[in-house]
Amino acid sequence: MPDAGPWPEIHRERAALADDLADVQAWSTPSLCREWTVHEVLGHVVSTATLNPATFFARLAGSGFRFATMTTRNIARETADGPAATLARLRAHANDTTGPPGPADSWLGEVVVHGTDIRWPLGLDRAFPAATLIRVAEFYRRSNLLIGAKNRVAGLTLRASDAEWSAGSGPEVAGPLLALVMAMTGREAALEQLSGAGLEQLSARCRTS
């Protein structure tokens, strides 16, 4: 049987996010993503779930090959009919196996990180399986795709306090694996959960990214 890669995990995490948000009312709450509300982050997640390479390049061309403009338009499209419709779209496309160009591990990372961008400000929590967080952490620490995670953790040792995982070399940053993943992707809100000799360096990189 061929390896399904991260798709079963992606499908599970999309469904879990939809379940967690079923009763949310405070959709205008600021997310951990600068300038986006939790509804707008959800719209971004839905946009990723519904794109394929052909629609991605068509929309990019239609946006004058300005990635940020395309992203803004995608979010506006997915949020125009209100949060209930956006959430319904996530449920409808939770099991899709298409996405924009790029490695499938990046879409697992996106639903984990953006799901957390939404959950933490709303006071929600998700106990991600350790294997999923390890897979995401291994992807991000080796990749500068879009968010520069590899550069952000260069020269540092990362050590999870709640899973059998560590990586890198240099001054240590330790803490819960989800917090390490969020810090790798530039989320300053995760830094208060971390400690170690390398924390100041990582914090400075998060502030300037």
Secondary structure, DSSP 8 states (H G I E B T S, - for coil): ----TTHHHHHHHHHHHHHHTTT---TTSB-SSTT-BHHHHHHHHHHHHH--HHHHHHHHHHTTT-HHHHHHHHHHHHHTT-HHHHHHHHHHTTT----SSS-HHHHHHHHHHHHHHHHGGGT------HHHHHHHHHHHHT--TTT-HHHHTTT-EEEESSSS-EEE-SSEEEE-HHHHHHHHTT-GGGGGG-BSTTHHHHHHHHHH-
